[in-house]
Each structure stands twice: as structure tokens, then as C-alpha cells.
């Protein structure tokens, strides 16, 4: 008996699978099974008395204006956050990386502080900053420029200002840190030889910094798409629950939550999940195809 | 510094300081407002005005008085964070180690699974996961919150990266000395991984401490509520809890801020891990 145990303890054949075991279990039980379950349920009418197959019925009901509004909101949020969350941190990181700036650590640390707050706390702060009353900070600011108090969180345009500022506030520091790490890996002789050739700092920025930071940009792009498409908590806190006036802040995950938990329509919620899964996988495939990261990662 | 560089550096400092001011502004607003009475907060939201006649730490005294469940939430959040960090670090380290050190059948397949797990937002499978948790009888328990997130793909990826730099002869030497495969992991590898545990512990700790949607779904009773879920529950249209909400939000940031000031580089390493190396 002891011999068998020893054989097992010293076996290099079985050890990797033993170490892998926690992953295999979690992957199967908490990922593959739920994915299959959600796909199956999206074709069913789910009830306590038993599930009945209803074909594409859920998907047909899903094609309604509210769902499209949620889809549009999520897509819009993702695209605009990409347009904000890549250039702003990139420029800030480049400035901070400049030889002219002293006290980098302090600047860096302070920029990072918002990332430490939870979405709930950050959302609460922004909800109260963008309060409807004339005394709220956002209304103080527009009041200073002579505009009347706005009902920020109920109008389509101002809602997005609040959401984007919240995102910008929480994530600029983190993305800036990615770019700072990327900047440190650019060999300095590139800049030196550019200087010899008489390039100014704008030329250096566009012809050396941005191309050399491509891997970082791809990474930031990936996590921003992921975060944007699955955004829920920000809107949940900002609008004090999942229902906003005219669904101005409803996202896909918000719609899934509304169907699954608030209206107990499991089939429809599953169909929503499947559509989101399809979108995410499509974006991933396109992105990996364009950037060729898939082959590179597998080889590594 | 020569004259030519003075103006650009002034401009740079100006822009950076301005950005920092904008970044810190919401937190200053939060703190200033936490000194105002709750009813006033309800009427005005957050702003910078401070009236020294009424400013007081009354909200904090209320918070610490124990007449609300704030510290129960705090305790729950700390317990869950601790459990989640300890378990996920260990288990993900095992998996990452397996990928980094061994050659085995199906390695590429399993690693593709890790990447797949990384790409799919967990919000998509929230509903079946919830139904599974109900069936397992884990609703409204800490197990229910922690169990689905024990092996974190991000951590596996990071540990694999970290360990792949270790020379294999090192392992063979240990094997010749009669160390078993698990002894190598426990006695040699785990101590070697300490620096990466610090960074990844902070990464996972922040995720767990700030997690909102999943705990909100799983928790039913107020005695199991976590801090973010509890705080979110205080936001009501009637504003009767704003004194605790604001003071509580402030106090939720403080411990992390202190940790951050002490271990700044670990925080930044942890939360930005996987950036360029991936």
C-alpha cells in the first residue's frame, strides 16, 4: 500500500493533473455547466411545473424596443469609454514619464486612489454630485456659468456625462499605470536617435511612443470592451436600482437582471445571456484575428 | 535645467496638478459632506459648502454607535475577502504551477480553457449560477458567495508567467534529493512565489472587497450582507439613511487608503498585473 502511495507521490505523470484538478472542477461546474444550462434554457419556457421547449420563442420576444435600447446603451457606453479611456491615460502617462517631471511616485499614487474605491462608493458619490437639487455640486458648477439646475440623471445627454465621468474617474489611474509600464519598456536610444534627426516631441510621440505602445493598447482595449459590455453596477447605483426614467441607463446586463430576477422570466433572461455571449465572443474573435494575439499566446 | 525647458515643465506641472485636483475632488466632496447632517445632504446632495456652525462628526458617532448593521457588513466583507483571497491564491497557484512546470497531455487544451474563462464576462452565466447555488443549498451563505470564484483565470495566468522563469534543473535537483512532486511545490515553490502572492492577494482582495452583483444576488438576510450591498441598500429616494451612507462610504475607503499608502508598489503591481507581459 505504501508503495502505491509513494509511486503516486513521485509520479511526474499524475502530478500535473492533481494540480490542475481545482481548475477542472471549477471550470466544469461553475462555467461549462452554466453556459450549457443558459443555452438550453434560452430555448425553453421555464416554470416550476417543468420546462417546456419553445424553440426560438424567447428570441422572438427578445427583439423588442427595450432590449434594443439596452443593447444600444451598452454599445454606446463601450465605444465612448474606449475613445476616452485610451487617449486620456496615454497622454497623462507620457507627460508623467517626461524627464522634466519630478515626484512621479506622488503623482502616480494620487492618480491611482479612485481605483481603490468600490463601484458602490464611487457611484454614490457621483449620484449625489449629480443630484437634481440646485445645491448639488454639478448644479453649482453649471450655475456658475449661468445655467439653471439640471435634472442630470433623468435626461439622455446628461446621464451619459455622469456615467462617463464616473468611468473616467475610476479607471484613468489604472490605465495610466498600464501605459507607464509600457513606456518604461521603450528603449531610450529610439528617442535619442530621433532627436539627432531633429524630431520634435509631437513627432516623437506619434512616431515612436504610440506605435511602441501597441501591445499595451491592445490589452487596454480588451479589458475596456469586456468592462463596457458587462457594465451594470455603475448604472444600478447611479439610478438607485435597475429602473431609470425611460430606461436611459439600462444596459444588457441590467436587462438580464430585470428579466431573471425582477420579472422571473428565466427563458428570456437566458436568451439575453446568449446574445451577450455571442456578441462578446464575436468581438474577441475579431480582435484576436486582427491583432494576431491568438497564435502568439498559444506559442508562448 | 536650461531656459528652454522651463516653460514646458511649468505647463506639464500645471496640467498634472490640475488633473490631480480633479481626481481628488469627488473624495473631498464626500468628506466635506460627511460632516453635514443627513437631512441637509438629502436636500442638496454633495457640494463644497461648509457651514462651521453645523459641521460636526455626528454622522461618524452615529456610525460607530452600533445602532445600525454597518459593522456587521464590514465584518462579513472582511471575512469573505479573507477566505476568497486565501483559497483562490492557493488553488490558482497550484493550477498556474502545473501549467508552468509540467508537460502533459491536453496542456494546450486546458490553457485555452483558462483563456476562454478570461474572455467571458461572468455576468452572462449569473442566472444559471444562481440556480445552481439554490440547488446546492448555498443561498444566503458565505460558501455560496465564495465557491464559484475559487480559481481565478487572471491569477492562473499571472502565476504561470511568474513561474515559467524558474530553471527546470532546480526541480531535478530536488527530485534527486528525494523530494516528492508535492514536496517540491510546498517547500520550494510556494516560498519562491511570495512576492507574487502579495501583488495577486491585493488584486483578488480588491475584487472581492468591492464585489457587488454576485453577493447581492446570493444574500437574503441582513446578517450576511456585505459592505457594498449594504451601502447600496441605504440609497433610497427618501434619503432617511444619508447620514450613515456618506459617513459609511468615507469609512469604507479609509482602511484601503491606509494599506495603499503603506504598500503602494504592491497595489500598483497587483492591480495592473498582466498588462504588458501577457
Interface residues (C-beta under 8 A of the other chain):
Chain A: X9 X10 X11 X12 X13 X15 X16 X17 X18 X19 X20 X21 X22 X23 X24 X26 X27 X29 X30 X31 X33 X34 X35 X37 X38 X41 X92 X95 X96 X98 X100 X101 X105 X107 X108 X109 X110 X111 X112 X113 X114 X115 X116 X117 X118 X119 X120 X121 X122 X124 X125 X126 X127 X128 X129 X130 X131 X132 X133 X135 X136 X137 X140 X169 X172 X173 X174 X177 X178 X181 X182 X185 X215 X216 X219 X226 X229 X230 X232 X233 X236 X237 X240 X253 X256 X257 X260 X261 X266 X269 X270 X273 X276 X277 X280 X281 X284 X297 X298
Chain B: X1 X5 X8 X9 X12 X13 X15 X16 X19 X20 X23 X24 X26 X27 X29 X30 X33 X41 X43 X44 X45 X46 X47 X48 X49 X91 X94 X95 X97 X98 X99 X101 X102 X104 X107 X108 X110 X111 X112 X113 X114 X115 X117 X119 X120 X121 X122 X123 X124 X125 X126 X127 X128 X129 X130 X131 X132 X147 X148 X150 X151 X156 X175 X180 X181 X182 X183 X185 X206 X209 X210 X212 X213 X217 X227 X228 X229 X231 X232 X235 X236 X237 X245 X246 X249 X252 X253 X256 X257 X260 X261 X264 X267 X268 X271 X272 X274 X275 X276 X278
